[in-house]
Amino acid sequence: MPTADLLDNQVFSGFLLVAAGCTLALQSGCNATLTRYGGRSFSSVMSFSVGLLCCFIFFGVDVGALGTPLPTDHLLTAPGYAWIGGFCGFFYVASNILAVPRLGVGTSLALFVCAQVITACLVDNWGLVGVEVRPYTTWRILASLGAIFCVFVITKF
């Protein structure tokens, strides 16, 4: 299967997201362990330094091998909110570094995932930050309540 077809494949995209979810759980535990050895700020600096190196490699492969064009002047017209993703990533990592040692990986990620799902549904519902509108239907609300119940169970037991 050619690379472009693979990248457009929904099953492959789903696999990537499952793998990414697994790595977030591992990242939380690894960062908590590194914090015990080097301190909170050291842990976050190392996490982002390694992440930045990986981003440069991804950028090189994407542009060099996969042929994705470099940004143009059109980039200058991007809305302000398009630039806060890095801060959001930092906030996630820093929050995990602070919370995981106190709450554990399971509770921390259960809270994170629940908040993430509900916020994502609200973003979809109102088409925030430039995404296509997808209504917060009764089924999505019920699923959100189920996620809250799951957080309660994981936290309690």
Secondary structure as UniProt FT lines:
FT   HELIX           3..8
FT   HELIX           10..38
FT   HELIX           40..60
FT   HELIX           61..65
FT   HELIX           73..77
FT   HELIX           80..83
FT   HELIX           85..103
FT   HELIX           105..126
FT   HELIX           128..130
FT   HELIX           138..156
//
